[in-house]
C-alpha cells in the first residue's frame, strides 16, 4: 500500500510525540485506558485538520488543546449519566494489602488529589509540571490569559498541598 507524504509525516509525528502525549492524556483522565481513547480521539481530529495546521511547531499545542476539549466534553456528558448511590462498590481482592512501597503510595495519593481538582486546574497542572510548558504556552493552549494561568496553577497547587497534608 502506497502512502502519501501527509500520512508519512503524521505517522512520524505520532511515533515521535505519542508517548509524551499519552502521559498528558493519562494525567487529564487519571486512567490508562481512558487516556488511550482520549489521545486517539485527539489524534483523529489532528489528522483531519493536518492540512490546515501550517505551523508544525504548534502541533503539540493543537493536540493538547483537543485533548482538553474532548476530556471536558466527555466529563460533561458523564456528569449527566452518573448519579450518587447509597451503596459502595465492592473492593477488589488484595486491593488493600500493604504491599506497595512508600513511593507508589505517594503517587497514588497525588493521582487521587489530581482527580479531585476541577478540569481547568488539572489541565493547567498537567501542562505546567508534567509537560513542562511555560505559562504563555499554557495560556495559548487553554485559551486563557497568562494571569489566569498563574492564579489557576497557584490555587491548584494549594489544593494539592492541602489534600496531601503538605505545608503551604
PADRENKE-129007 format. One record per residue (C-alpha): x, y, z; residue number from 1; residue in three letters. Coordinates in steps of 0.5 Angstrom, whole numbers, padded with zeros to 4 digits, m for minus. Example, Ala and Ser with C-alpha at 12.3 -4.5 7.8 and 13.67 -1.06 7.14 Angstrom:
<rs>
@xx: 0025&yy: m0009&zz: 0016&bamar: 1&paba: ALA
@xx: 0027&yy: m0002&zz: 0014&bamar: 2&paba: SER
</rs>
This chain:
<rs>
@xx: 0000&yy: 0000&zz: 0000&bamar: 1&paba: UNK
@xx: 0003&yy: 0007&zz: m0002&bamar: 2&paba: UNK
@xx: 0002&yy: 0012&zz: 0003&bamar: 3&paba: UNK
@xx: 0002&yy: 0020&zz: 0002&bamar: 4&paba: UNK
@xx: 0007&yy: 0025&zz: 0005&bamar: 5&paba: UNK
@xx: 0002&yy: 0027&zz: 0009&bamar: 6&paba: UNK
@xx: 0001&yy: 0020&zz: 0012&bamar: 7&paba: UNK
@xx: 0008&yy: 0019&zz: 0013&bamar: 8&paba: UNK
@xx: 0009&yy: 0026&zz: 0016&bamar: 9&paba: UNK
@xx: 0003&yy: 0025&zz: 0021&bamar: 10&paba: UNK
@xx: 0006&yy: 0018&zz: 0023&bamar: 11&paba: UNK
@xx: 0013&yy: 0020&zz: 0024&bamar: 12&paba: UNK
@xx: 0009&yy: 0026&zz: 0029&bamar: 13&paba: UNK
@xx: 0005&yy: 0020&zz: 0033&bamar: 14&paba: UNK
@xx: 0011&yy: 0016&zz: 0033&bamar: 15&paba: UNK
@xx: 0016&yy: 0021&zz: 0036&bamar: 16&paba: UNK
@xx: 0011&yy: 0025&zz: 0040&bamar: 17&paba: UNK
@xx: 0006&yy: 0020&zz: 0042&bamar: 18&paba: UNK
@xx: 0009&yy: 0017&zz: 0049&bamar: 19&paba: UNK
@xx: 0009&yy: 0025&zz: 0052&bamar: 20&paba: UNK
@xx: 0002&yy: 0026&zz: 0049&bamar: 21&paba: UNK
@xx: 0000&yy: 0019&zz: 0052&bamar: 22&paba: UNK
@xx: 0003&yy: 0022&zz: 0059&bamar: 23&paba: UNK
@xx: m0001&yy: 0028&zz: 0058&bamar: 24&paba: UNK
@xx: m0008&yy: 0025&zz: 0057&bamar: 25&paba: UNK
@xx: m0007&yy: 0020&zz: 0063&bamar: 26&paba: UNK
@xx: m0006&yy: 0026&zz: 0067&bamar: 27&paba: UNK
@xx: m0012&yy: 0029&zz: 0065&bamar: 28&paba: UNK
@xx: m0016&yy: 0023&zz: 0065&bamar: 29&paba: UNK
@xx: m0013&yy: 0019&zz: 0071&bamar: 30&paba: UNK
@xx: m0014&yy: 0012&zz: 0068&bamar: 31&paba: UNK
@xx: m0009&yy: 0009&zz: 0063&bamar: 32&paba: UNK
@xx: m0015&yy: 0006&zz: 0058&bamar: 33&paba: UNK
@xx: m0019&yy: 0013&zz: 0058&bamar: 34&paba: UNK
@xx: m0012&yy: 0016&zz: 0056&bamar: 35&paba: UNK
@xx: m0011&yy: 0012&zz: 0050&bamar: 36&paba: UNK
@xx: m0018&yy: 0013&zz: 0048&bamar: 37&paba: UNK
@xx: m0017&yy: 0021&zz: 0049&bamar: 38&paba: UNK
@xx: m0011&yy: 0021&zz: 0045&bamar: 39&paba: UNK
@xx: m0014&yy: 0017&zz: 0040&bamar: 40&paba: UNK
@xx: m0019&yy: 0022&zz: 0039&bamar: 41&paba: UNK
@xx: m0015&yy: 0028&zz: 0039&bamar: 42&paba: UNK
@xx: m0010&yy: 0025&zz: 0034&bamar: 43&paba: UNK
@xx: m0016&yy: 0023&zz: 0030&bamar: 44&paba: UNK
@xx: m0018&yy: 0031&zz: 0030&bamar: 45&paba: UNK
@xx: m0011&yy: 0033&zz: 0029&bamar: 46&paba: UNK
@xx: m0010&yy: 0028&zz: 0023&bamar: 47&paba: UNK
@xx: m0017&yy: 0031&zz: 0020&bamar: 48&paba: UNK
@xx: m0014&yy: 0038&zz: 0021&bamar: 49&paba: UNK
@xx: m0007&yy: 0036&zz: 0019&bamar: 50&paba: UNK
@xx: m0007&yy: 0040&zz: 0012&bamar: 51&paba: UNK
@xx: m0010&yy: 0047&zz: 0016&bamar: 52&paba: UNK
@xx: m0004&yy: 0047&zz: 0021&bamar: 53&paba: UNK
@xx: 0001&yy: 0051&zz: 0018&bamar: 54&paba: UNK
@xx: 0006&yy: 0052&zz: 0024&bamar: 55&paba: UNK
@xx: 0008&yy: 0044&zz: 0025&bamar: 56&paba: UNK
@xx: 0011&yy: 0047&zz: 0031&bamar: 57&paba: UNK
@xx: 0004&yy: 0048&zz: 0034&bamar: 58&paba: UNK
@xx: 0002&yy: 0041&zz: 0033&bamar: 59&paba: UNK
@xx: 0003&yy: 0039&zz: 0041&bamar: 60&paba: UNK
@xx: m0001&yy: 0045&zz: 0043&bamar: 61&paba: UNK
@xx: m0006&yy: 0043&zz: 0038&bamar: 62&paba: UNK
@xx: m0007&yy: 0036&zz: 0040&bamar: 63&paba: UNK
@xx: m0006&yy: 0038&zz: 0048&bamar: 64&paba: UNK
@xx: m0012&yy: 0043&zz: 0047&bamar: 65&paba: UNK
@xx: m0016&yy: 0038&zz: 0043&bamar: 66&paba: UNK
@xx: m0015&yy: 0033&zz: 0049&bamar: 67&paba: UNK
@xx: m0017&yy: 0038&zz: 0054&bamar: 68&paba: UNK
@xx: m0023&yy: 0040&zz: 0050&bamar: 69&paba: UNK
@xx: m0025&yy: 0033&zz: 0049&bamar: 70&paba: UNK
@xx: m0024&yy: 0031&zz: 0056&bamar: 71&paba: UNK
@xx: m0028&yy: 0037&zz: 0058&bamar: 72&paba: UNK
@xx: m0034&yy: 0035&zz: 0053&bamar: 73&paba: UNK
@xx: m0034&yy: 0027&zz: 0056&bamar: 74&paba: UNK
@xx: m0034&yy: 0030&zz: 0063&bamar: 75&paba: UNK
@xx: m0040&yy: 0034&zz: 0062&bamar: 76&paba: UNK
@xx: m0043&yy: 0028&zz: 0059&bamar: 77&paba: UNK
@xx: m0041&yy: 0023&zz: 0064&bamar: 78&paba: UNK
@xx: m0044&yy: 0028&zz: 0069&bamar: 79&paba: UNK
@xx: m0051&yy: 0027&zz: 0067&bamar: 80&paba: UNK
@xx: m0050&yy: 0020&zz: 0067&bamar: 81&paba: UNK
@xx: m0047&yy: 0019&zz: 0074&bamar: 82&paba: UNK
@xx: m0052&yy: 0019&zz: 0080&bamar: 83&paba: UNK
@xx: m0050&yy: 0018&zz: 0087&bamar: 84&paba: UNK
@xx: m0051&yy: 0012&zz: 0091&bamar: 85&paba: UNK
@xx: m0052&yy: 0010&zz: 0098&bamar: 86&paba: UNK
@xx: m0048&yy: 0003&zz: 0097&bamar: 87&paba: UNK
@xx: m0041&yy: 0003&zz: 0096&bamar: 88&paba: UNK
@xx: m0038&yy: m0002&zz: 0091&bamar: 89&paba: UNK
@xx: m0034&yy: m0008&zz: 0093&bamar: 90&paba: UNK
@xx: m0027&yy: m0007&zz: 0093&bamar: 91&paba: UNK
@xx: m0023&yy: m0012&zz: 0089&bamar: 92&paba: UNK
@xx: m0019&yy: m0017&zz: 0093&bamar: 93&paba: UNK
@xx: m0012&yy: m0016&zz: 0095&bamar: 94&paba: UNK
@xx: m0013&yy: m0008&zz: 0094&bamar: 95&paba: UNK
@xx: m0012&yy: m0006&zz: 0101&bamar: 96&paba: UNK
@xx: m0006&yy: m0010&zz: 0102&bamar: 97&paba: UNK
@xx: 0000&yy: m0006&zz: 0105&bamar: 98&paba: UNK
@xx: 0005&yy: m0009&zz: 0099&bamar: 99&paba: UNK
@xx: 0006&yy: m0002&zz: 0096&bamar: 100&paba: UNK
@xx: 0012&yy: 0002&zz: 0098&bamar: 101&paba: UNK
@xx: 0012&yy: 0009&zz: 0100&bamar: 102&paba: UNK
@xx: 0013&yy: 0012&zz: 0093&bamar: 103&paba: UNK
@xx: 0007&yy: 0008&zz: 0090&bamar: 104&paba: UNK
@xx: 0003&yy: 0011&zz: 0096&bamar: 105&paba: UNK
@xx: 0005&yy: 0018&zz: 0095&bamar: 106&paba: UNK
@xx: 0004&yy: 0017&zz: 0087&bamar: 107&paba: UNK
@xx: m0003&yy: 0014&zz: 0088&bamar: 108&paba: UNK
@xx: m0005&yy: 0020&zz: 0093&bamar: 109&paba: UNK
@xx: m0002&yy: 0025&zz: 0088&bamar: 110&paba: UNK
@xx: m0007&yy: 0022&zz: 0083&bamar: 111&paba: UNK
@xx: m0013&yy: 0022&zz: 0087&bamar: 112&paba: UNK
@xx: m0011&yy: 0029&zz: 0089&bamar: 113&paba: UNK
@xx: m0011&yy: 0031&zz: 0082&bamar: 114&paba: UNK
@xx: m0017&yy: 0028&zz: 0080&bamar: 115&paba: UNK
@xx: m0021&yy: 0032&zz: 0085&bamar: 116&paba: UNK
@xx: m0018&yy: 0038&zz: 0082&bamar: 117&paba: UNK
@xx: m0023&yy: 0042&zz: 0077&bamar: 118&paba: UNK
@xx: m0022&yy: 0041&zz: 0070&bamar: 119&paba: UNK
@xx: m0018&yy: 0047&zz: 0069&bamar: 120&paba: UNK
@xx: m0014&yy: 0047&zz: 0075&bamar: 121&paba: UNK
@xx: m0012&yy: 0040&zz: 0073&bamar: 122&paba: UNK
@xx: m0010&yy: 0041&zz: 0066&bamar: 123&paba: UNK
@xx: m0006&yy: 0047&zz: 0068&bamar: 124&paba: UNK
@xx: m0002&yy: 0043&zz: 0073&bamar: 125&paba: UNK
@xx: m0001&yy: 0037&zz: 0068&bamar: 126&paba: UNK
@xx: 0001&yy: 0042&zz: 0062&bamar: 127&paba: UNK
@xx: 0006&yy: 0046&zz: 0067&bamar: 128&paba: UNK
@xx: 0009&yy: 0041&zz: 0071&bamar: 129&paba: UNK
@xx: 0008&yy: 0034&zz: 0067&bamar: 130&paba: UNK
@xx: 0009&yy: 0037&zz: 0060&bamar: 131&paba: UNK
@xx: 0014&yy: 0043&zz: 0063&bamar: 132&paba: UNK
@xx: 0010&yy: 0048&zz: 0059&bamar: 133&paba: UNK
@xx: 0011&yy: 0056&zz: 0060&bamar: 134&paba: UNK
@xx: 0006&yy: 0060&zz: 0063&bamar: 135&paba: UNK
@xx: 0005&yy: 0063&zz: 0056&bamar: 136&paba: UNK
@xx: 0005&yy: 0057&zz: 0053&bamar: 137&paba: UNK
@xx: m0001&yy: 0054&zz: 0057&bamar: 138&paba: UNK
@xx: m0005&yy: 0061&zz: 0056&bamar: 139&paba: UNK
@xx: m0005&yy: 0059&zz: 0049&bamar: 140&paba: UNK
@xx: m0006&yy: 0052&zz: 0050&bamar: 141&paba: UNK
@xx: m0012&yy: 0053&zz: 0054&bamar: 142&paba: UNK
@xx: m0014&yy: 0060&zz: 0051&bamar: 143&paba: UNK
@xx: m0014&yy: 0064&zz: 0057&bamar: 144&paba: UNK
@xx: m0009&yy: 0070&zz: 0060&bamar: 145&paba: UNK
@xx: m0003&yy: 0069&zz: 0063&bamar: 146&paba: UNK
@xx: m0005&yy: 0072&zz: 0069&bamar: 147&paba: UNK
@xx: m0011&yy: 0067&zz: 0070&bamar: 148&paba: UNK
@xx: m0006&yy: 0061&zz: 0069&bamar: 149&paba: UNK
@xx: m0001&yy: 0064&zz: 0074&bamar: 150&paba: UNK
@xx: m0007&yy: 0064&zz: 0079&bamar: 151&paba: UNK
@xx: m0010&yy: 0058&zz: 0077&bamar: 152&paba: UNK
@xx: m0004&yy: 0054&zz: 0078&bamar: 153&paba: UNK
@xx: m0003&yy: 0057&zz: 0085&bamar: 154&paba: UNK
@xx: m0010&yy: 0055&zz: 0087&bamar: 155&paba: UNK
@xx: m0009&yy: 0048&zz: 0084&bamar: 156&paba: UNK
@xx: m0002&yy: 0047&zz: 0088&bamar: 157&paba: UNK
@xx: m0005&yy: 0050&zz: 0095&bamar: 158&paba: UNK
@xx: m0011&yy: 0045&zz: 0094&bamar: 159&paba: UNK
@xx: m0006&yy: 0039&zz: 0092&bamar: 160&paba: UNK
@xx: m0001&yy: 0041&zz: 0098&bamar: 161&paba: UNK
@xx: m0008&yy: 0041&zz: 0103&bamar: 162&paba: UNK
@xx: m0010&yy: 0035&zz: 0100&bamar: 163&paba: UNK
@xx: m0003&yy: 0031&zz: 0101&bamar: 164&paba: UNK
@xx: m0002&yy: 0034&zz: 0108&bamar: 165&paba: UNK
@xx: 0004&yy: 0038&zz: 0106&bamar: 166&paba: UNK
@xx: 0006&yy: 0045&zz: 0109&bamar: 167&paba: UNK
@xx: 0004&yy: 0051&zz: 0105&bamar: 168&paba: UNK
</rs>
